[in-house]
Amino acid sequence: MVVVDSSFEAKGALDWALSHTIQRQDNVILVHVAKPTNREDSNERKFNLKAYQLLLKIKNICEIKKPRVQVSVVMLEAEEKGAAIVQEAKQQSVSLLVVGQRKRSLVRRLMAKRRLRMRTRSEVVEYCLKQNSPCMTIAVRRKIKKLGGYLISTKRHKNFWFLA
């Protein structure tokens, strides 16, 4: 299962998964989590339509890069993204969960120390990496272009530099 959205980090995680973990005959689930919408608001429905179109576009890219891989898409709505991702991983009985990770800025790190809580991508990643996930979870972050490679984090290893 790969968590996808329109962010640079999610695209990097998908690229890493396609080139390093996904093999022929694998089943890949692309999951996108959006905030719950008010069904009567037409602007919100357009947002979900855009998210679904993004999922289909990413599915097409996966099928082109790995033609023998079975790709399916899941679109979820939830307030707590991390919990929704973990629940879906349990329901689908996945063996690997790949999420994109962003380097937290100095401001965000200071805010976290002061207990000013904001739900961020890093909190979703941390939620999935901890004991909550039913499977192996890998957080992927691209290194800067000069050095190349990826920083990989798992439950036991943080920021392991994977040069490839």
Sequence and secondary structure as in RCSB ss.txt:
>XXXX:A:sequence
MVVVDSSFEAKGALDWALSHTIQRQDNVILVHVAKPTNREDSNERKFNLKAYQLLLKIKNICEIKKPRVQVSVVM
LEAEEKGAAIVQEAKQQSVSLLVVGQRKRSLVRRLMAKRRLRMRTRSEVVEYCLKQNSPCMTIAVRRKIKKLGGY
LISTKRHKNFWFLA
>XXXX:A:secstr
 EE  SSHHHHHHHHHHHHHT  TT EEEEEEEE    TT HHHHHHHHHHHHHHHHHHHHHHHHSTTSEEEEEE
EE S HHHHHHHHHHHHT SEEEEE     HHHHHHHHTT     HHHHHHHIIIII SSEEEEEEE  TTT  E
EEE SS SSEEE  
